[in-house]
Amino acid sequence: SGIGDALSGSLSNLGISLILQAFLIATLLRVAQGSATVALTTTAGLLSASVAAADLSSLQLTALVVAIAAGATVLSHVNDSGFWLVSRFFGLDVKTTLKTWTVMETTLGLSAFVISLGLWALA
């Protein structure tokens, strides 16, 4: 449909690097609809044309995949099946699950993004 090119072009015009675009798009999709899997696959599809045109090294591709996965991990909330799995398995209420699971998932995602930025810089 061309939406990936339009989105990536708009973000590039704002001076946002491809790796930051990947993280932000995955994060926004994750927050909007809850599923990490959908956020991962949709982000990859939206950025596929830009990635193909960018002539990236294998290390940069690796960093980009990690950035997408990191964005799809952060901010788990009530629309996420994993949120409810953890909540019910451990007998936690919503508030406690948000304070523990969501914070932990966000910390992991942000840490992974920092690692991906390091890999990107090495490439």
C-alpha positions in Angstrom: 0.0 0.0 0.0 3.0 2.3 0.3 2.3 3.2 4.0 5.7 1.8 5.0 7.6 4.1 2.6 5.5 7.1 3.5 5.9 6.5 7.3 9.7 5.8 7.0 10.1 8.8 4.7 8.3 11.1 7.1 10.3 9.9 10.0 13.5 10.2 8.0 12.6 13.8 7.0 12.4 14.5 10.8 16.0 13.3 11.1 15.1 10.1 12.9 17.6 7.3 12.2 16.3 3.9 10.9 17.1 2.1 14.2 15.2 4.7 16.2 12.3 4.5 13.7 12.2 0.7 14.2 12.0 1.1 18.0 9.4 3.8 18.0 7.1 2.2 15.5 7.3 -1.1 17.4 6.6 0.6 20.7 3.7 2.6 19.4 2.1 -0.5 17.9 2.7 -2.4 21.1 1.0 0.2 23.2 -1.8 0.7 20.7 -2.9 -2.9 20.4 -1.0 -4.9 23.1 0.4 -7.8 21.1 4.2 -8.1 20.9 3.9 -10.5 18.0 1.8 -8.1 15.9 4.0 -5.2 16.8 7.1 -7.1 15.7 5.7 -8.4 12.4 3.9 -5.1 11.5 7.0 -3.0 12.2 9.2 -5.4 10.1 6.7 -5.1 7.2 6.4 -1.3 7.4 10.2 -0.9 7.4 11.1 -3.6 4.9 11.4 -1.3 1.9 13.6 1.2 3.8 15.8 -1.6 5.2 16.2 -3.1 1.7 17.2 0.2 0.3 19.6 1.1 3.1 22.3 -1.5 2.2 22.9 -2.4 5.9 25.6 -4.7 7.2 24.7 -7.9 8.9 25.6 -6.3 12.3 23.3 -3.4 11.5 20.5 -5.8 10.5 21.0 -7.6 13.8 20.8 -4.4 15.7 17.6 -3.4 13.8 16.0 -6.7 14.7 16.9 -6.3 18.4 15.5 -2.7 18.3 12.2 -3.9 16.9 12.0 -6.7 19.5 12.9 -4.2 22.2 10.1 -1.8 21.1 7.6 -4.7 21.0 8.5 -5.7 24.6 8.0 -2.4 26.4 4.9 -1.2 28.2 3.0 -4.5 28.5 -0.5 -3.7 29.7 -4.1 -5.0 29.9 -4.4 -5.6 26.1 -1.4 -8.1 26.3 -2.2 -11.8 26.9 1.1 -12.1 28.7 0.1 -9.5 31.2 -3.0 -11.6 32.1 -1.0 -14.8 32.1 1.4 -13.4 34.7 -1.4 -11.7 36.6 -3.4 -14.8 37.0 -0.6 -17.2 37.5 0.9 -15.2 40.4 -2.5 -14.1 41.7 -1.8 -10.4 41.2 -4.3 -7.6 40.8 -4.1 -5.3 37.8 -2.4 -2.5 39.8 0.3 -4.8 41.1 0.9 -6.4 37.7 1.3 -3.0 36.2 3.8 -2.1 38.9 5.8 -5.3 38.5 5.4 -7.0 35.1 5.0 -3.8 33.1 8.0 -2.1 34.7 10.1 -5.2 34.3 9.1 -5.6 30.6 9.8 -1.9 30.0 13.2 -2.1 31.7 14.1 -5.2 29.6 13.0 -3.5 26.4 14.9 -0.2 27.1 18.0 -2.2 28.0 17.8 -4.2 24.8 17.4 -1.0 22.8 20.5 0.5 24.4 22.3 -2.7 23.4 21.0 -2.4 19.9 22.3 1.2 19.7 25.7 -0.1 20.8 25.7 -2.7 18.0 24.5 -0.1 15.5 27.4 2.2 16.5 29.9 -0.7 16.1 28.8 -1.5 12.6 
